[in-house]
Amino acid sequence: MKAALLRTRAIVRKEFLHILHDPRSLFLVFLMPVVQLIMFGYALNLEIQRVDMAVFDHARSPASREFIQAFSGSRFFHVFEVNRSVRTVEDWFKSRKARVALVIPADFDRQLHRNLRIPIQFLMDASDANAATLIRNYCQQILISYNLSHGAKVLLPFAFRRTVFFNPNFRSSYFFVPGLMAMILIMISTLLTSVAIAREKETGTLEQMLVSPVRSREIILGKVFPYLVLAFLDAAAILAIGLFLFRIPFVGNLLLLTLLSVLYIVLALSLGLLISTVASSQQVAMMIAQIATVLPTIMMAGMIFPIASMPRWLQLITYILPARFYLLIVRGIILKGSTFADLLNPSAVLLGMTIFLLLVSIRKFKTNLEA
């Protein structure tokens, strides 16, 4: 037993020394997660910060200018007047000089003073449907504010109050940064294990280890343990950057998040171990790891696109993605303060996946070693 521990510790020490003296491993472990988090954290933003609005003001009166001021005073709209026919609006959209056009009729003042319904027209470039929906909502909010400021009242049979939980300012970063944590953890953990073992196979040092007294289970444990520690440090760094740089609120239990994140990391390391059994070189291992982790997590696990909006057959496929369940966990704990009871189902699925993948990968890895 003591000899086994000493041999395992020697492999762990060798792996740590190799990482410290390998610039590529250092980049993968420490720089790549930080760079990806900062890059994606700022790039993945569904909020529209600037909307170019062309205004066709046929009234050209103080009242119409006051109405235009309601838009130009908003931080979202960049308003400019167009002294051409409204028929040219399509050209403005094609050249991307405007994303929405506001058309004010010539009798704007007369109808405003008579308290009539004024036919204001908004023309939108809907080639990007999501952006058009957001712009329409921005316009509606400004119209409501303008109407209320001019004494307009809307009689409704109920009192309407808006209360938003967990993200009152609708910030995209609250949604995306925990999602990036799920993507980066599974990608880095899988990549590290698969590349590390593929490297040993490629350089022939794995065969040298096998002719030594070291057992196959000691090789597996000695290879996986250092990357478990490093992946855990990556998770802590990603969480710290999310909290301090992107101002993500943390309202849940840190210990619960730590335990479930370790479970997720073990699953990813097992996946990397499995990939290493079929990869003949480091390049092949990196390619398989990227394809198996990054694309499914981004496109199908609910990191960006809602799973409920996908076709039914695609929704069924998402159940085999570990990130789908970890996303529920990490977003639930960080943003909602969910407890273990709230996250029992995704945690149980993640645990089942981890055990299955761990057993399969170890069995296949041992078979390869002994073959």
Disulfide bonds with the S-S distance in Angstrom:
none
